Amino acid sequence: MVLIMIMESFDGILEQIQDAKWHNIDEITQNTFLPYDKLNKLLLFFQEQGFIDKKNDRLKITSFGLGYLQLPVELPSNPVRQPTHSKSSLVPSPSL
Protein backbone atom coordinates (compact mmCIF):
# COMPACT_ATOMS: atom_id res chain seq x y z
CA MET A 1 0.00 0.00 0.00
CA VAL A 2 2.82 2.43 0.85
CA LEU A 3 4.50 1.71 -2.49
CA ILE A 4 1.28 2.53 -4.35
CA MET A 5 1.00 5.83 -2.47
CA ILE A 6 4.62 6.70 -3.31
CA MET A 7 4.06 5.86 -6.99
CA GLU A 8 0.97 8.07 -7.02
CA SER A 9 3.08 10.84 -5.45
CA PHE A 10 5.69 10.30 -8.17
CA ASP A 11 3.15 11.09 -10.88
CA GLY A 12 1.35 13.73 -8.81
CA ILE A 13 4.44 15.79 -8.04
CA LEU A 14 5.46 15.95 -11.69
CA GLU A 15 1.90 16.86 -12.67
CA GLN A 16 1.95 19.72 -10.12
CA ILE A 17 5.01 21.28 -11.76
CA GLN A 18 4.28 20.47 -15.40
CA ASP A 19 3.95 24.19 -16.19
CA ALA A 20 7.81 24.26 -16.28
CA LYS A 21 7.94 27.19 -13.83
CA TRP A 22 9.93 27.24 -10.61
CA HIS A 23 8.02 25.99 -7.55
CA ASN A 24 8.84 26.11 -3.84
CA ILE A 25 9.28 22.77 -2.11
CA ASP A 26 6.84 24.03 0.55
CA GLU A 27 4.17 24.28 -2.16
CA ILE A 28 4.80 20.66 -3.16
CA THR A 29 4.83 19.55 0.50
CA GLN A 30 1.36 21.03 1.05
CA ASN A 31 -0.04 19.05 -1.89
CA THR A 32 1.34 15.63 -0.95
CA PHE A 33 0.84 13.22 1.93
CA LEU A 34 4.54 12.29 2.11
CA PRO A 35 6.54 13.36 5.16
CA TYR A 36 9.12 16.05 4.40
CA ASP A 37 12.11 13.68 4.63
CA LYS A 38 10.56 11.15 2.22
CA LEU A 39 9.58 13.94 -0.16
CA ASN A 40 13.18 15.20 -0.15
CA LYS A 41 14.45 11.70 -0.98
CA LEU A 42 11.96 11.45 -3.84
CA LEU A 43 12.98 14.89 -5.14
CA LEU A 44 16.65 13.86 -4.98
CA PHE A 45 15.77 10.79 -7.05
CA PHE A 46 13.91 13.00 -9.55
CA GLN A 47 16.95 15.25 -9.81
CA GLU A 48 19.42 12.38 -10.20
CA GLN A 49 17.29 10.81 -12.95
CA GLY A 50 16.83 14.11 -14.81
CA PHE A 51 13.10 14.62 -14.17
CA ILE A 52 13.59 17.96 -12.37
CA ASP A 53 16.05 20.78 -11.88
CA LYS A 54 16.43 21.69 -8.20
CA LYS A 55 18.10 24.78 -6.81
CA ASN A 56 17.94 25.44 -3.09
CA ASP A 57 14.27 25.09 -2.11
CA ARG A 58 12.91 25.52 -5.65
CA LEU A 59 12.35 23.04 -8.42
CA LYS A 60 10.99 22.80 -11.93
CA ILE A 61 10.33 19.99 -14.35
CA THR A 62 12.78 19.26 -17.16
CA SER A 63 11.94 18.35 -20.75
CA PHE A 64 12.70 14.73 -19.79
CA GLY A 65 10.14 14.95 -16.96
CA LEU A 66 7.58 16.43 -19.35
CA GLY A 67 8.24 13.57 -21.76
CA TYR A 68 7.56 11.10 -18.95
CA LEU A 69 4.17 12.69 -18.33
CA GLN A 70 3.29 12.18 -22.00
CA LEU A 71 3.84 8.39 -21.81
CA PRO A 72 0.68 6.35 -22.32
CA VAL A 73 -0.62 4.48 -19.31
CA GLU A 74 -1.01 0.74 -19.91
CA LEU A 75 -4.45 -0.43 -18.96
CA PRO A 76 -4.82 -4.02 -17.85
CA SER A 77 -6.68 -6.37 -20.17
CA ASN A 78 -8.70 -7.66 -17.21
CA PRO A 79 -9.02 -4.97 -14.50
CA VAL A 80 -10.52 -7.44 -12.02
CA ARG A 81 -7.39 -9.61 -11.96
CA GLN A 82 -4.62 -7.06 -12.52
CA PRO A 83 -3.84 -3.81 -10.71
CA THR A 84 -3.90 -0.55 -12.61
CA HIS A 85 -0.41 0.64 -13.52
CA SER A 86 0.70 4.19 -12.94
CA LYS A 87 3.07 5.93 -15.31
CA SER A 88 5.71 5.30 -12.65
CA SER A 89 5.88 1.66 -13.69
CA LEU A 90 6.87 2.86 -17.15
CA VAL A 91 9.79 5.12 -16.17
CA PRO A 92 12.05 5.49 -19.21
CA SER A 93 15.80 5.40 -19.03
CA PRO A 94 17.28 8.94 -18.94
CA SER A 95 19.50 8.01 -21.90
CA LEU A 96 16.49 7.81 -24.23
MIZAVEX-544412 format. One record per atom (N, C-alpha, C, O): residue in three letters; x, z, y; atom name. Coordinates in nm, 2 decimals, m for minus. Example, Ala and Ser with C-alpha at 12.3 -4.5 7.8 and 13.67 -1.06 7.14 Angstrom:
// MIZAVEX-544412
 torfi     c1     c3     c2 rolo
   Ala   1.32   0.78  m0.57    N
   Ala   1.23   0.78  m0.45   CA
   Ala   1.32   0.78  m0.33    C
   Ala   1.42   0.85  m0.33    O
   Ser   1.28   0.71  m0.22    N
   Ser   1.37   0.71  m0.11   CA
   Ser   1.29   0.79   0.00    C
   Ser   1.34   0.80   0.11    O
This chain:
// MIZAVEX-544412
 torfi     c1     c3     c2 rolo
   Met   0.08   0.00  m0.12    N
   Met   0.00   0.00   0.00   CA
   Met   0.09   0.00   0.13    C
   Met   0.06  m0.07   0.22    O
   Val   0.19   0.08   0.13    N
   Val   0.28   0.09   0.24   CA
   Val   0.35  m0.05   0.27    C
   Val   0.36  m0.09   0.38    O
   Leu   0.39  m0.12   0.16    N
   Leu   0.45  m0.25   0.17   CA
   Leu   0.35  m0.35   0.23    C
   Leu   0.39  m0.43   0.32    O
   Ile   0.23  m0.34   0.19    N
   Ile   0.13  m0.44   0.25   CA
   Ile   0.11  m0.41   0.40    C
   Ile   0.10  m0.50   0.48    O
   Met   0.11  m0.28   0.44    N
   Met   0.10  m0.25   0.58   CA
   Met   0.22  m0.29   0.66    C
   Met   0.21  m0.34   0.77    O
   Ile   0.34  m0.28   0.60    N
   Ile   0.46  m0.33   0.67   CA
   Ile   0.46  m0.48   0.68    C
   Ile   0.49  m0.54   0.79    O
   Met   0.41  m0.55   0.58    N
   Met   0.41  m0.70   0.59   CA
   Met   0.30  m0.74   0.69    C
   Met   0.33  m0.84   0.76    O
   Glu   0.19  m0.67   0.70    N
   Glu   0.10  m0.70   0.81   CA
   Glu   0.16  m0.68   0.94    C
   Glu   0.13  m0.75   1.04    O
   Ser   0.24  m0.57   0.96    N
   Ser   0.31  m0.55   1.08   CA
   Ser   0.41  m0.66   1.12    C
   Ser   0.42  m0.69   1.23    O
   Phe   0.47  m0.71   1.01    N
   Phe   0.57  m0.82   1.03   CA
   Phe   0.50  m0.93   1.10    C
   Phe   0.55  m0.98   1.20    O
   Asp   0.39  m0.98   1.05    N
   Asp   0.31  m1.09   1.11   CA
   Asp   0.26  m1.05   1.25    C
   Asp   0.27  m1.12   1.34    O
   Gly   0.20  m0.93   1.25    N
   Gly   0.14  m0.88   1.37   CA
   Gly   0.23  m0.87   1.49    C
   Gly   0.19  m0.90   1.60    O
   Ile   0.35  m0.82   1.47    N
   Ile   0.44  m0.80   1.58   CA
   Ile   0.48  m0.94   1.63    C
   Ile   0.48  m0.96   1.76    O
   Leu   0.51  m1.03   1.55    N
   Leu   0.55  m1.17   1.60   CA
   Leu   0.43  m1.23   1.67    C
   Leu   0.45  m1.30   1.77    O
   Glu   0.31  m1.21   1.62    N
   Glu   0.19  m1.27   1.69   CA
   Glu   0.17  m1.21   1.83    C
   Glu   0.13  m1.27   1.92    O
   Gln   0.21  m1.08   1.84    N
   Gln   0.20  m1.01   1.97   CA
   Gln   0.29  m1.07   2.08    C
   Gln   0.25  m1.08   2.19    O
   Ile   0.40  m1.13   2.03    N
   Ile   0.50  m1.18   2.13   CA
   Ile   0.51  m1.33   2.12    C
   Ile   0.61  m1.38   2.17    O
   Gln   0.42  m1.40   2.06    N
   Gln   0.43  m1.54   2.05   CA
   Gln   0.42  m1.62   2.18    C
   Gln   0.44  m1.74   2.18    O
   Asp   0.40  m1.55   2.29    N
   Asp   0.40  m1.62   2.42   CA
   Asp   0.54  m1.65   2.47    C
   Asp   0.55  m1.71   2.57    O
   Ala   0.64  m1.60   2.40    N
   Ala   0.78  m1.63   2.43   CA
   Ala   0.83  m1.56   2.56    C
   Ala   0.93  m1.60   2.62    O
   Lys   0.75  m1.46   2.60    N
   Lys   0.79  m1.38   2.72   CA
   Lys   0.86  m1.25   2.67    C
   Lys   0.84  m1.21   2.56    O
   Trp   0.93  m1.19   2.76    N
   Trp   0.99  m1.06   2.72   CA
   Trp   0.89  m0.95   2.72    C
   Trp   0.80  m0.95   2.81    O
   His   0.89  m0.87   2.62    N
   His   0.80  m0.76   2.60   CA
   His   0.88  m0.63   2.58    C
   His   0.98  m0.63   2.52    O
   Asn   0.82  m0.52   2.63    N
   Asn   0.88  m0.38   2.61   CA
   Asn   0.85  m0.34   2.47    C
   Asn   0.75  m0.36   2.42    O
   Ile   0.95  m0.27   2.41    N
   Ile   0.93  m0.21   2.28   CA
   Ile   0.81  m0.11   2.28    C
   Ile   0.74  m0.10   2.18    O
   Asp   0.80  m0.04   2.39    N
   Asp   0.68   0.05   2.40   CA
   Asp   0.55  m0.02   2.39    C
   Asp   0.46   0.04   2.33    O
   Glu   0.54  m0.14   2.44    N
   Glu   0.42  m0.22   2.43   CA
   Glu   0.39  m0.25   2.28    C
   Glu   0.28  m0.24   2.23    O
   Ile   0.49  m0.28   2.21    N
   Ile   0.48  m0.32   2.07   CA
   Ile   0.44  m0.19   1.99    C
   Ile   0.36  m0.19   1.90    O
   Thr   0.51  m0.08   2.02    N
   Thr   0.48   0.05   1.96   CA
   Thr   0.34   0.09   1.97    C
   Thr   0.28   0.14   1.87    O
   Gln   0.28   0.07   2.08    N
   Gln   0.14   0.10   2.10   CA
   Gln   0.04   0.02   2.02    C
   Gln  m0.07   0.06   1.99    O
   Asn   0.08  m0.10   1.98    N
   Asn   0.00  m0.19   1.90   CA
   Asn   0.03  m0.20   1.76    C
   Asn  m0.01  m0.29   1.69    O
   Thr   0.10  m0.10   1.70    N
   Thr   0.13  m0.10   1.56   CA
   Thr   0.12   0.05   1.51    C
   Thr   0.13   0.14   1.59    O
   Phe   0.10   0.06   1.38    N
   Phe   0.08   0.19   1.32   CA
   Phe   0.22   0.25   1.28    C
   Phe   0.23   0.36   1.23    O
   Leu   0.32   0.17   1.28    N
   Leu   0.45   0.21   1.23   CA
   Leu   0.52   0.32   1.32    C
   Leu   0.51   0.31   1.44    O
   Pro   0.58   0.42   1.26    N
   Pro   0.65   0.52   1.34   CA
   Pro   0.77   0.45   1.41    C
   Pro   0.82   0.34   1.36    O
   Tyr   0.81   0.50   1.52    N
   Tyr   0.91   0.44   1.60   CA
   Tyr   1.04   0.40   1.53    C
   Tyr   1.09   0.30   1.55    O
   Asp   1.09   0.49   1.44    N
   Asp   1.21   0.46   1.37   CA
   Asp   1.19   0.35   1.27    C
   Asp   1.29   0.26   1.26    O
   Lys   1.08   0.34   1.21    N
   Lys   1.06   0.22   1.11   CA
   Lys   1.04   0.09   1.19    C
   Lys   1.08  m0.01   1.15    O
   Leu   0.97   0.10   1.31    N
   Leu   0.96  m0.02   1.39   CA
   Leu   1.09  m0.07   1.44    C
   Leu   1.12  m0.19   1.44    O
   Asn   1.18   0.03   1.48    N
   Asn   1.32  m0.02   1.52   CA
   Asn   1.39  m0.08   1.41    C
   Asn   1.47  m0.18   1.43    O
   Lys   1.38  m0.03   1.28    N
   Lys   1.44  m0.10   1.17   CA
   Lys   1.39  m0.24   1.15    C
   Lys   1.46  m0.33   1.12    O
   Leu   1.26  m0.25   1.16    N
   Leu   1.20  m0.38   1.14   CA
   Leu   1.24  m0.48   1.26    C
   Leu   1.27  m0.60   1.23    O
   Leu   1.25  m0.43   1.38    N
   Leu   1.30  m0.51   1.49   CA
   Leu   1.44  m0.55   1.47    C
   Leu   1.48  m0.67   1.50    O
   Leu   1.53  m0.46   1.42    N
   Leu   1.66  m0.50   1.39   CA
   Leu   1.67  m0.61   1.28    C
   Leu   1.75  m0.70   1.29    O
   Phe   1.59  m0.60   1.18    N
   Phe   1.58  m0.70   1.08   CA
   Phe   1.54  m0.84   1.14    C
   Phe   1.60  m0.94   1.12    O
   Phe   1.43  m0.83   1.23    N
   Phe   1.39  m0.95   1.30   CA
   Phe   1.51  m1.02   1.38    C
   Phe   1.53  m1.14   1.37    O
   Gln   1.58  m0.93   1.45    N
   Gln   1.70  m0.98   1.53   CA
   Gln   1.80  m1.04   1.44    C
   Gln   1.86  m1.15   1.46    O
   Glu   1.84  m0.97   1.33    N
   Glu   1.94  m1.02   1.24   CA
   Glu   1.90  m1.15   1.17    C
   Glu   1.99  m1.24   1.15    O
   Gln   1.78  m1.17   1.15    N
   Gln   1.73  m1.30   1.08   CA
   Gln   1.70  m1.41   1.18    C
   Gln   1.67  m1.52   1.14    O
   Gly   1.70  m1.38   1.31    N
   Gly   1.68  m1.48   1.41   CA
   Gly   1.54  m1.50   1.45    C
   Gly   1.51  m1.60   1.52    O
   Phe   1.45  m1.41   1.42    N
   Phe   1.31  m1.42   1.46   CA
   Phe   1.29  m1.38   1.61    C
   Phe   1.20  m1.43   1.67    O
   Ile   1.37  m1.28   1.66    N
   Ile   1.36  m1.24   1.80   CA
   Ile   1.49  m1.23   1.86    C
   Ile   1.60  m1.22   1.80    O
   Asp   1.49  m1.23   2.00    N
   Asp   1.61  m1.19   2.08   CA
   Asp   1.57  m1.05   2.13    C
   Asp   1.46  m1.02   2.17    O
   Lys   1.67  m0.96   2.12    N
   Lys   1.64  m0.82   2.17   CA
   Lys   1.75  m0.78   2.26    C
   Lys   1.87  m0.79   2.23    O
   Lys   1.72  m0.73   2.38    N
   Lys   1.81  m0.68   2.48   CA
   Lys   1.76  m0.55   2.53    C
   Lys   1.65  m0.54   2.59    O
   Asn   1.83  m0.44   2.51    N
   Asn   1.79  m0.31   2.54   CA
   Asn   1.66  m0.28   2.48    C
   Asn   1.64  m0.28   2.36    O
   Asp   1.56  m0.25   2.56    N
   Asp   1.43  m0.21   2.51   CA
   Asp   1.33  m0.32   2.53    C
   Asp   1.21  m0.30   2.54    O
   Arg   1.38  m0.45   2.53    N
   Arg   1.29  m0.56   2.55   CA
   Arg   1.32  m0.67   2.44    C
   Arg   1.43  m0.68   2.40    O
   Leu   1.22  m0.74   2.41    N
   Leu   1.24  m0.84   2.30   CA
   Leu   1.14  m0.96   2.33    C
   Leu   1.04  m0.95   2.40    O
   Lys   1.18  m1.07   2.28    N
   Lys   1.10  m1.19   2.28   CA
   Lys   1.12  m1.27   2.15    C
   Lys   1.23  m1.27   2.09    O
   Ile   1.03  m1.35   2.12    N
   Ile   1.03  m1.43   2.00   CA
   Ile   1.13  m1.55   2.02    C
   Ile   1.13  m1.60   2.13    O
   Thr   1.19  m1.60   1.92    N
   Thr   1.28  m1.72   1.93   CA
   Thr   1.20  m1.84   1.88    C
   Thr   1.09  m1.83   1.83    O
   Ser   1.26  m1.96   1.89    N
   Ser   1.19  m2.08   1.84   CA
   Ser   1.18  m2.07   1.68    C
   Ser   1.09  m2.12   1.62    O
   Phe   1.28  m2.00   1.62    N
   Phe   1.27  m1.98   1.47   CA
   Phe   1.15  m1.89   1.44    C
   Phe   1.08  m1.92   1.34    O
   Gly   1.13  m1.78   1.52    N
   Gly   1.01  m1.70   1.50   CA
   Gly   0.88  m1.77   1.52    C
   Gly   0.79  m1.75   1.44    O
   Leu   0.88  m1.86   1.62    N
   Leu   0.76  m1.94   1.64   CA
   Leu   0.73  m2.03   1.53    C
   Leu   0.62  m2.05   1.49    O
   Gly   0.84  m2.09   1.47    N
   Gly   0.82  m2.18   1.36   CA
   Gly   0.77  m2.10   1.24    C
   Gly   0.69  m2.16   1.16    O
   Tyr   0.81  m1.98   1.22    N
   Tyr   0.76  m1.90   1.11   CA
   Tyr   0.61  m1.88   1.12    C
   Tyr   0.53  m1.89   1.03    O
   Leu   0.56  m1.85   1.25    N
   Leu   0.42  m1.83   1.27   CA
   Leu   0.34  m1.96   1.24    C
   Leu   0.22  m1.95   1.21    O
   Gln   0.40  m2.07   1.24    N
   Gln   0.33  m2.20   1.22   CA
   Gln   0.32  m2.23   1.07    C
   Gln   0.25  m2.33   1.03    O
   Leu   0.39  m2.16   0.98    N
   Leu   0.38  m2.18   0.84   CA
   Leu   0.24  m2.16   0.79    C
   Leu   0.17  m2.08   0.83    O
   Pro   0.20  m2.25   0.69    N
   Pro   0.07  m2.23   0.64   CA
   Pro   0.07  m2.11   0.54    C
   Pro   0.17  m2.07   0.48    O
   Val  m0.05  m2.05   0.54    N
   Val  m0.06  m1.93   0.45   CA
   Val  m0.12  m1.98   0.32    C
   Val  m0.22  m2.05   0.32    O
   Glu  m0.05  m1.95   0.21    N
   Glu  m0.10  m1.99   0.07   CA
   Glu  m0.22  m1.90   0.04    C
   Glu  m0.21  m1.78   0.04    O
   Leu  m0.33  m1.97   0.00    N
   Leu  m0.45  m1.90  m0.04   CA
   Leu  m0.45  m1.90  m0.20    C
   Leu  m0.42  m2.00  m0.26    O
   Pro  m0.48  m1.79  m0.26    N
   Pro  m0.48  m1.78  m0.40   CA
   Pro  m0.59  m1.87  m0.46    C
   Pro  m0.70  m1.89  m0.39    O
   Ser  m0.57  m1.93  m0.58    N
   Ser  m0.67  m2.02  m0.64   CA
   Ser  m0.79  m1.94  m0.69    C
   Ser  m0.90  m1.99  m0.70    O
   Asn  m0.76  m1.81  m0.72    N
   Asn  m0.87  m1.72  m0.77   CA
   Asn  m0.86  m1.59  m0.69    C
   Asn  m0.78  m1.50  m0.74    O
   Pro  m0.92  m1.57  m0.58    N
   Pro  m0.90  m1.45  m0.50   CA
   Pro  m0.94  m1.32  m0.57    C
   Pro  m0.89  m1.21  m0.52    O
   Val  m1.02  m1.32  m0.67    N
   Val  m1.05  m1.20  m0.74   CA
   Val  m0.93  m1.15  m0.82    C
   Val  m0.92  m1.03  m0.84    O
   Arg  m0.85  m1.24  m0.88    N
   Arg  m0.74  m1.20  m0.96   CA
   Arg  m0.61  m1.18  m0.89    C
   Arg  m0.52  m1.11  m0.93    O
   Gln  m0.59  m1.25  m0.78    N
   Gln  m0.46  m1.25  m0.71   CA
   Gln  m0.48  m1.20  m0.57    C
   Gln  m0.58  m1.22  m0.50    O
   Pro  m0.38  m1.12  m0.52    N
   Pro  m0.38  m1.07  m0.38   CA
   Pro  m0.36  m1.18  m0.28    C
   Pro  m0.29  m1.28  m0.31    O
   Thr  m0.41  m1.17  m0.16    N
   Thr  m0.39  m1.26  m0.05   CA
   Thr  m0.25  m1.24  m0.01    C
   Thr  m0.20  m1.13   0.00    O
   His  m0.18  m1.35   0.02    N
   His  m0.04  m1.35   0.06   CA
   His  m0.04  m1.36   0.22    C
   His  m0.11  m1.44   0.28    O
   Ser   0.05  m1.28   0.28    N
   Ser   0.07  m1.29   0.42   CA
   Ser   0.18  m1.40   0.44    C
   Ser   0.24  m1.44   0.34    O
   Lys   0.20  m1.44   0.56    N
   Lys   0.31  m1.53   0.59   CA
   Lys   0.44  m1.47   0.56    C
   Lys   0.54  m1.54   0.53    O
   Ser   0.45  m1.34   0.56    N
   Ser   0.57  m1.27   0.53   CA
   Ser   0.63  m1.30   0.39    C
   Ser   0.75  m1.29   0.37    O
   Ser   0.54  m1.33   0.30    N
   Ser   0.59  m1.37   0.17   CA
   Ser   0.65  m1.51   0.16    C
   Ser   0.70  m1.55   0.06    O
   Leu   0.64  m1.58   0.28    N
   Leu   0.69  m1.71   0.29   CA
   Leu   0.80  m1.73   0.39    C
   Leu   0.82  m1.83   0.44    O
   Val   0.87  m1.62   0.41    N
   Val   0.98  m1.62   0.51   CA
   Val   1.08  m1.72   0.48    C
   Val   1.15  m1.72   0.37    O
   Pro   1.10  m1.82   0.57    N
   Pro   1.21  m1.92   0.55   CA
   Pro   1.35  m1.87   0.57    C
   Pro   1.37  m1.77   0.64    O
   Ser   1.44  m1.94   0.52    N
   Ser   1.58  m1.90   0.54   CA
   Ser   1.62  m1.94   0.68    C
   Ser   1.58  m2.05   0.72    O
   Pro   1.69  m1.86   0.76    N
   Pro   1.73  m1.89   0.89   CA
   Pro   1.81  m2.02   0.90    C
   Pro   1.82  m2.08   1.01    O
   Ser   1.87  m2.07   0.80    N
   Ser   1.95  m2.19   0.80   CA
   Ser   1.87  m2.32   0.80    C
   Ser   1.92  m2.43   0.81    O
   Leu   1.73  m2.30   0.78    N
   Leu   1.65  m2.42   0.78   CA
   Leu   1.63  m2.49   0.92    C
   Leu   1.57  m2.59   0.93    O
